[in-house]
């Protein structure tokens, strides 16, 4: 068994070293390559796996040929065709191929984004005697394969390729190496980064904050990239100091118990059980934000219950609102514990309340899908709504409360009052927070975590939330974090579900808004967008959502913008460069396809152009793994040089012993310089 484990670790290390492939041929001086259109491309290797050849094939990989390097003759092939494969050191938009030959009459050209799968681009291109230049129109390629017949001997004197305008992509193994730890923090899922000074400019030199979701803590074997010990916590953070060399710039943090065991930083207790917050969120009611919503029977995480025969709750709407109607769903899990009567009071200041209504309320039926129990007309202005509910039982609860203003827009508030029943069931005990994107506003960091719970065979997202964290001495003080509920996840009346927080763009310097991106899941995954002013980050009644024409307060009217986005993504305003003034959306198409792509728009809310694929992940070729959730990390990017990450995971828990899984990968999207401004 020990020998087998050692062999597995050796193979894993060998394959990853091959995959990184950073070394070029010895003596291959590439200093003439300036990332400018027309430059000769850097070739990492050349191979002809099917052919018997005479000559120095590696000469075609030299940036400049040496005097003793001559032509290559293709004698015969084990198949009916010769295959000549050029692998570049990066993905390049290829302008042209230049070939020198007196013998070869025609050639077919194929390209690859991952050096594995090739796509035919030109079929049977005729060649002139001597030099032929073949336009490749900027096709993005990591490798080019030439195919020509094996009907006679052919001699080729030289082949090289040139750089087209557009975007080139390099794998940033140096960033991976900076993250790679052999002890302590040893990998994580999910990754977002931020300038802690709040700046949105690229090439900012402030300290960077990284946040991660599920995280491994432990130790690696000394001799290989394999986890010796591994404890998973649900989230962690890291800091990057750009003033230090990259390999020394990263440090990671997580909490520890009194015995030194690793612990999660942001925990879910504020969102679990039968708490008051459940009354206003959209979990467990279908559709949400509607008097027509039907409430599930399950109470844990969906409804409110307390051990008393009377309870008081106060809803703060954050500002004086024109309140229209209230709709109440009584406690539906064990209907006998529902309220039998209620009193409603209104207040502008939270101190002086005036009674509005006293009435009885029927018990729920306990059905699997329960309609609302009571509709109450308010038709008054107020900021605070106080409920006093009563019954004659040992416990009392409510299901949901839905509030509309006089224009029928949903209203959301912060609810406080009687403490809830502390009991949790097994599903609730599995709760954890997955950290989505966030934003730095002043001396606070705000992040939008999703609440995840296990269900048989998989997990389910139950709500989008908000955590406010003070920034003190250039670090976040997570021990002083404040947890808030939000309405930013809801079930739509067409059977879909909308989530916000997948990406955040701080656009305050340009139009005064922070844009919050999300997605709608319904027959695909579609981008959605909302926005808020920084002073309203915690007041969700001030958030606006794009309805396809303009921004409106009613979140239910949000409209899809572009299909096939990922569950984590980015939208970045480009201040300079080839796409100056544009907004770049970066995704992994369909979340797990391996297709890293971008789309451009003239506004933060579209319309977005068709996707341009820039990278095809290939970790599955040497790991038992899949990839997902690509996004730009603007905080560590520079103008014209954009760092993009994606995550690597496995469906096989045993495979996570391989420490090359559960680490982010880094690529760099680089604008090719134009000749006239290089």
N, C-alpha and C positions, 0 to 999 in steps of 0.2 A: 504493500500500500504506500509506503514511504517513497519507494522508487517511482511509482505511478504519479504521486503528487509532485515530486521533483521534476518529472518529465513534463507534466502539464504546465508547471510554472515556467520551465525553460522555453517550451513552445510558445507560450503566451508572450514572454519577453521578446523572443526572436521575432514573432510576427509583428508586434508593436514597433520594434525597431525598424523592421522593413517598411511598415506603414508610414512611420515618420519620415524616413528617407531624406534626411536633410543634406547628406553629403553628395556633392557633385564629383565628376571625374577628376582625378588629380591633375593639377596644372591647367584646369579650365578657368581661365581668367575672364570673369564676367564684368569687369569694371566699366566696360563700355556700355553696358545696359543701363539706361537712365530712366526707364519707365515712360518713354516718350514714343508716340506713334512713329512707326517705321523702324524702330529698333529691332535688331535681330533677337529672337527669343532664346532663352536659356533652356537647353535640352539637358535633362538629367541623365537619360540613358537611351540607348538605341538597341533594338533586338530584332532578329529575324528568326523566330523560333521554328519555322517550318523548312528553312533553307540551308543548303550547303553553299558557303561563300568563300571567295578568295579576296584577301585584302583586310584592311583595318576598319571594321564596322564602326568602332568607337570614334573614328575620326569625324563622323557626322554629328557627334555630340559635342565636339570642341567648339568653343565660341569662335576661335580663330584656328584654322588648320595649321599644323606644323609642316615644315618643309619636307619631312620624311613620311608624311601621310598622303597616300595616293588613293586612287579610285577603288571601288568595291565591285566585284563581279559576282553575280548570282548564277550559280551553276545549275542546281536542280533543287526541287522541293519534294518533300514527302507527300505533299498534296498536289493538286493541279495548279495551285497558284503560290506565288511568293507573298509573304506578309512582312512588311517592314514597319516597325512600330517605334514611334518617337514619344517618349514621356518627358513632359516639361517639369520644371520645378514649381510651377504654380498653374492656376487656370488663367489662360490668356485669351483675350479676343484676338483671333488670328486674322491678320490682314491679307497675307498671301503666302504661298509656298513657292520657292524658287528652286528649280531642279536643273542640273546640268547633266545631260546624257546625249550620246550620239546613237545609242542602240534602242532604247526603250521607246515604243511608239504610243502607248496609252497607259493610263493608270487610273484606278478608282481610289477615292479618298473617303475615309471614315473618321469620325471624331468620338471622343469619350469624355464625359464629365468626371468619371471616377476611376479611369484606367482599367475598367473591368468590362463594362458594357459599351459596345461601339455602335454608332448610328451612321449609316451611309449618307454622305453629303454630296459627293460628285461621282458619277458612274462613267467609266471609260472615257476620261478626259484625254483628248489627243495631245501629244507632245511634239514640239518642234525639235529639229536637230540642234544640239547645243543647249542654249539656255531657254527655259520656259518659265514664265511667271503665271501662276494660277491664283486668281482671286478667291479668297475664302470668306469675304464679306463680313468679317468680324465675328465669325462663329466662335463661341466660348469652348475651349478645349483644355483638358488636362493631358490628353494624349491624342496623337494622330496616327492612323494606320493606313499605309499605302498597300494596295493589292494590285498585283499585275501577273500576267500569265507565265506559266512555266513551259513555254514552248521552244525556248532556246536560251542561250546564255545572254545575260544583259549586264552591261557595265554602267554604273552610275558614278559620276565624278564628284558631285556635291549636292546636298539638299539643305536648305535652311528655311526658316519661317520668320515673318515679320509681325510686329505688334500693331493692331488696329486701334483706333479711338474707342473709348468705352470704359469698362470696368474690368480689372483683373483681380484675382482672388488668391491670397496666400494663406496657407495654414500657419497659425502662430503657435508652434510647439513651445516657444519660450514662455508664453503665457500659461500653457498647460503645466510646464515644469515649475513655474512659480507657485502654482496652486498645489502641486503634488506633494503630499506630506506622508512620511513613513510612520509617524506616531502622532496620536492625538486626533485632530480633525483629519480624517482620511477619505473624504469624498462626500458629495452632497448632490441632491436633486434640486432643480429650480435655482435660478441665479438672476438677480437684478442688482444694479449698481447705481450709486448716487454721488454727486458732489456735495460734501457736507456743508459747504458755504452757500449752497442753494443756487449756484451759478448754472446756467444752461449752455454756456459757450463750450464748444469743443476745444480740446487742448488746454483745459483748465488744470492748474497745478495744485488745487486743494486736495486734502485728504479724501479718499473715496471710501464709502461704505458699501459693502456687499451683503446681501441677505440671501439665505438659502433655506430650502424646506428640508425634507427628510435627510438626515445627516448621519454618516457613519463616524464613530469615534472608536479608536482602537490602535492596533499596531500591525505593521506589515512584516513578513519574513525578511530577513536580511538579504537573502540571496535572490529574491525574485519579487515581481509585482503581484503579490498575493496576500490577502488579508489573513493574518494569524489570529487576531481577535477582532470582533466587530460588535459594537452596541449601536443600535439606531435610536436617535432622538429625532424629534419632529421638526426642529428648525435651529439655525445657528446664524452667526454673522461673521464677517471678516472685514479687515481694514487694509487698504492699499496706500502706501506712502510713495507718491511719484517722485520724491526727491532722492529715493534710494535706488540702487541697482535693482532691476526687476526681480532677480532671483532672491533678493533679500527684502522685498517690499511688502510681502503679505504676512498677516497674522490673523488668527482665527479665535473666536470666542464662543463659549457655550457656558451654561451654568453648571455648577457641581454641587452635589450633596455634601453633607458634613463628613461623609466617608470618602469623598473624592469621586463618586460615580457621576458620569455626565448627565446633565439634565437639559431639557428643552427650555429655550428662552421665552418664547411667547406661548402661553398655555390657554386651553379652551374653556376654563371654568366659567367665565363670564357668559358663555353661550350654551351651556348644557343644562339638562334637567327641565323642570316645569316652572321656569322663571317668568317674571312679569314681561320680560322682553319678547317672549313668544307671542304675546297678544298682538303686537304690531308688525311682526315680520311676516314674510310671505311663504314660509315653509309649511307644508302640510295643507295648503288650500289651493284648489284648482278650479278655475283660473284664479290668480292672485289679483288684488287691487280691484275687486269687483264685488258688488252685492250678490252676484250670481255664483260666487265661489262656493265650492263644496269642501267642507272640513273633514279630514281623515279622523278615524276613531282614536289612533295612537296619541297619547298625551305627552310622552317624554319628548322634549325638544320641540313640541308643537303647541302646547297649551299651558295655562297657568293653574297651579294648585298649591294651596297652603293648608297647614293644619290648624284651622280655626273655623268658627262659624261666621266670621265677618272679616272683610279685608278692605283696605283702602289703597287706591292707586292714583297717581297724579301723572298726567301726560303733559309734557312741556313741548309745545309746537315751535319753540325757538323764537317766535315773534308773534305779534297779534295777527290772527288770521280771520278771514270771513268764513266761519264754519257753517257748512250746510247740513249734511246728514251724518249720523252715526249708524253703523250696522254692527250688531253684536251676535256672535255665535257662542252659545252657552257651552259649558264644559261637556265634552262629548264622549270621553273615555268611560267614565263611571258617572252616568248622568245624575245620579242622586246627589252628587257633590256640587252640582251646578248652583249658581245663584238663583234665589227665588224672588229677590227684590233688589232694587238699586236706587241710589240717589246720585244725581249729577250736579256738580257745582262748577261755576266758571270764574276765572280770575285773570286780570291783566298782569299782576305782579307776583303771583305765586304765594301770596300771604293772605290777602283779603278775598275770600271766595263768596259768591252769591249763589244760592240754590237755584237750579234751573228746572229740575225734574225729579219727581219721586214716582216710582211705578213698580209693578211686579213684572217678572219675566218667566216665561215657560221653561221647563227643563228640555234639554236636547233629547233626541230619541235614542242616541247611541248607535246610529246607523254608520256604515262604513264611509258614506259620503253625505255629510249633514249640511243642509242649507242654513242660512242665517236665521236666528231665533227672533230677533227684535230689530226693527228700524225705528230710529229716534230722530226727529226733526229738531235741529238746534237753531239755525237761522239767526246767529248772533256773532259778534266779534269777540274774540278772546285769544289769549295765549295759552292758558292752563285749563285743563279739564280734569276735574277730580271725580272719581267714581268711589262710592261706598257700596259694597255688595254684601248681602246677608243671606243666610239660610239657617236651618235648624239641625245641621249635620256636624260631624266632627271635623270635616274638611270642607273647603269651599274653593271653587275655581271658575275660570272662564276660558273659552276657547280662543276667539279672535275678536279684535275690534278694528273696524275699517272706517276711516274718517275721510269725508270729502269736503272740499270748500264749496262755495255757492256756485262756482263754475264747473263743478263735478270733477275737479282735479284731486288726486289722492293727496292727503296730508299725512306726514310722518312725524313722530315725536320721540322724545326720550321719556321712558316710563319708569317711575320709582314708586316705592310703597312697601306694603307688607312682604316680608321675606317669604320665599317659596319653600315648598317641601324639598328637602335636600336629597331625596332618594334618586339614584340613577339605575337604569337597567343596563344590560350588557352592551347594547348598541351605543348608548350614551357614553359608557365607559371607554369606548374605542375612539371617542372624539379627539380630533387634533386640528391644528391650524396649519394650513398651507399658505405660505406668504406669496401674495401676488405683488404687483408693482406698487410704488409709492411716490412720495414727493416731499422735498424739503421746503418748508415755508417758514421763513424767519428762523427762530431757534427751536423749531419743532420738526420732527420727522413723522410723516403720516404714511401708514401702509395699510393696504386693503386685503386682509387674509380671508381665505375661504374656510368654512367649517366643514370638515370631512368626517364621515362616520362609516364604519364597516357595515356592510350588509352581506348576506351569504354569497360568496364567490367573488366579490369585488367591493368597491366603496362608492359612496354617494356624496355629492356636494349639497349642503343644506342651506348655506347662507353666505353672503358676502358681508364682511364687517369692516370696521375701521379701528386702528390703534394709533393713538397719539403718543409720541415718545419725545421727551426733552433732549436737546443736544447740549451737552455740557463739556467744555474743554475738548471740543472737536471729536467727541464720541457720543453715541446715543446712550442715554441712561435708561436701560430697559426695566430697571427695578421701579421706576416711576411711571411706567406706561399706564395709560388710561384706555379702557376698552369701550367701544361704542357699537351699537347695532345700526344697520342701514337697511333701506329698502332696495338695494342694488342687485338683488336677485329676485326674479319673479317668474311665475308660470303664466304663459300667454293664453288667450282664449282660443287660439288655433292649435293648441297642443304643444307649443314650443316652450323653451325656457331661455331666459336671458340672464347673463352674468356680466357684471362690470368689474373693472380692476385689472384686466389682463395686460393693460399697458397704460401708462400715464405720460402725458407730455406737458411740461411746464412751459406755458406760452405767455406768461404774465408780462414779460418785457415787450411783447408785440401787440397784444390786444387785451391784456388784463385778465385772461382766463387760464385755468388749468383744464386740460382736456383729459377725460377719462374714457378709455376704450374698453370695449367688452365684445361679446359675441352672443348671437342667438343660435341655439341648437334646434334645428328643425329641417330634416332632409338635407343636412349639410351644416356647416358652421360659417356664420356670416358676421362680418364686422359691424359693430354698433359704436356710437360715440355720444358722450354727454360732456358737459363742461360746468365749471363753477368758478366764482371769484375766490381768491385765497381766503378772504375774511369769512367766507361761508362754507369752509371745508367741512364743518361739522353740522351744518344746517341743510339737511337734504331737501327741504322744501324750496331751497334756492337753486338747486341743481337744475340744469336745462338739458334737454335731449333732442337730438336732431331727428326730425320727422320726415326727412327727404327733401324739405324745402327750407325750413328754418328751425330754430331752437325753441322748444316749448317746455313748460313745466311738467306736463303729464308724461311720465316715464313710459306709460303704456303705448304711446304713439311713436316710440323710437322705431326707426326703419333700418333694415340691413343695407350695407354699403358695398361690400365685395365678399364673394364666397371663398371658402376653402382656407380661412385663417386658422391659426393655431391657438391653443388655450392660453399661451403666453406669447406676447408679440411686442413690437415697438413701433411708434410713429415719431419721427425726428424731423425737425425743421433744419434745412440745410442753408446755412448763412452764406456759404461761399462755394466755389467750384463749378463743375459742369452743370449741376442741377441747382444752382443758386436760386433761393426763393421757393423751392419745391419742398414737399413733405414726403418723406420716404417711409413707407410701411415695410417692415421686415417680418416675415413669417416663415414657418415650415409648413408648406401647403398641406392641408388636411391633417395637421398636427404631427403625424408620425410617418409621413411619406419619405423622409430623407431629402426632399426637394427644398433647399433653402432659396428663397426668392424674395424679390422686392417689387413694390409697386409705387408709383409716383402720383402725386396730386398737387393741384394749385392751392388747395385749402386744407385745413385740418380735418375736414369732413367729406372730402371727395369732390367729384368723382375720381376714383382711383383707376390708374391704367392697368392693362393686363399684366399679369405677373411676368417678371424676367427672372428665370432661374439662374443662380450664380454658383451653386455648389450642390453636389450630390454626396451625401454622407456614405461612408463605406465601412463603418465600424462592425457591421454585421458580417463582414467577410473574414474577420479574424477574432471576433468575440461573439458569444451567445448574447446578442444585445440588439436593441432598437434605439432609434434616435428621435428626438421631438423638440418642439417649443423653441424655435430659433428666434432671436431678437437682437437688435443693435444695442450695444452697451455704450451709449453716448458719452458717459462720464470718462471713459478711458480711450475714446476715439479722438482723432485729429481731423482738421478740415481735409477732405479728400481721401482720408484713410480711416475707414470705419470698422471698428472691432465688432464682430458678431459672434454670439455664442449659441450653442445648442447642447442639449442634455443627452446623456447615454445611460440607458437602463436595460434591465433584462426581465423577462417574464418568469425566469427560473431563479428562485431565491438562492439556490446553491451556486449559481454562476456569479452571484455578487461577491463571492470570495475573491474573484479576480478584481484587483484594485484599479484596473484600467476602466472598469465599469463604475458608474455612479460618480463620474467626474465630468465637468463641463469641458467642451472643446471650443477652441477659439479659431476663427478665421478672420482675415482682414480684407475688406473690399476697398480696392485702391483705384482712384481715378487715373486713367492714362493721361499723361501730359500731352497737350497739343504742341505741334512743332512751332507754332507762332507765338506761344507763351511759355515754352519750356525753360 
